[in-house]
Amino acid sequence: MKSSFKSLRRGVLLAAIGASLSYAGPAAAQDADTYPCNIEVVIHSSYGGGTDTTARMMMIRTRRELKTDMAVVAHRGGSGAKAQNYVLGKPADGCTVMALTQSHLYTMARGKSDMKIDDIIGVARAMDDPTFIVVSGKGDMKTLDDLVAASKKAPLNWGVAQIGGTEHIGLAQLAKVAGFKYKVVPFGSGAQMVQALLSGAIDATLPNVSEAGAQVEDGSFRALAVMAEKRLADYPDVPTTFESGFEVKTSTTRGYAVLASTPKPMIEKISAAMVKAMKHGTFANYLSSAGLKPEDSVAGWEVWDKHLKEEYQKAAQALEELGLKNQ
């Protein structure tokens, strides 16, 4: 992660919180030109965390586009289950928006909540943070082929944030198509994965660009590949997994969804407002502080809904193969 990212995130979070203090409660807006209600943005994690910060940054301009007010509401617990069940109990009127991460998809795939993937429709994607495959910059492995070859001789220790999480699923898919075995070591967070590789406690790991961009740039880590179809503009020398013949794509995403039975004109209205807001400089600067760009991250409902449904199917299959689907 770039050295200035934490301080930048604190700054933008304070600005976003300040901008959201005027929330007037659930009463419907009165002006005929405004959105028909105030909007609750439901998160599943702590206030002040990444999901909360991203939501508040999205809201700064979206409320102007919709001419209504918005507020973040946290329903924590069950890796998204409480937030999902809360949203299921609300009317499908576009007044309740769920902040969505991969954690929600894994929870649904495991049957840990009442919500099913077809109960929701994605309205806008806010963040698409690609995954690097990295090793120590001091090691002998120079390419992804080197890493695969070493892994076929003996299973290597790979760091992940958690068992059954995004990195674990991406690793399992890579190992399946490349034909190697591995040992997975969970650390609890991306930051701890990065520290483990820096200390030499693991052989390789799969951090996001926002988590390890600085280490790749200063040579502490060697990025053997980015798990994407196309190379990243800021890392043109890092090849993709697809270039090596391994068609595996993994990234960490954040976006927003409403109940699938929400009227389509309402879905389109929310989506258009969010996309316009997140392409504005305010949100673009927030993304750039994490090494991301709106043209790669921000997408409307048609692209995002297709993306999250594909991610769900991928996660469900991987969890089944890992023996984790019913755990």
Summary of the structure (lengths in Angstrom):
residues: 327
radius of gyration: 20.0
end to end distance: 32.1
largest distance: 68.2
contacts: 1123
relative contact order: 0.18
helix: 46%
strand: 20%
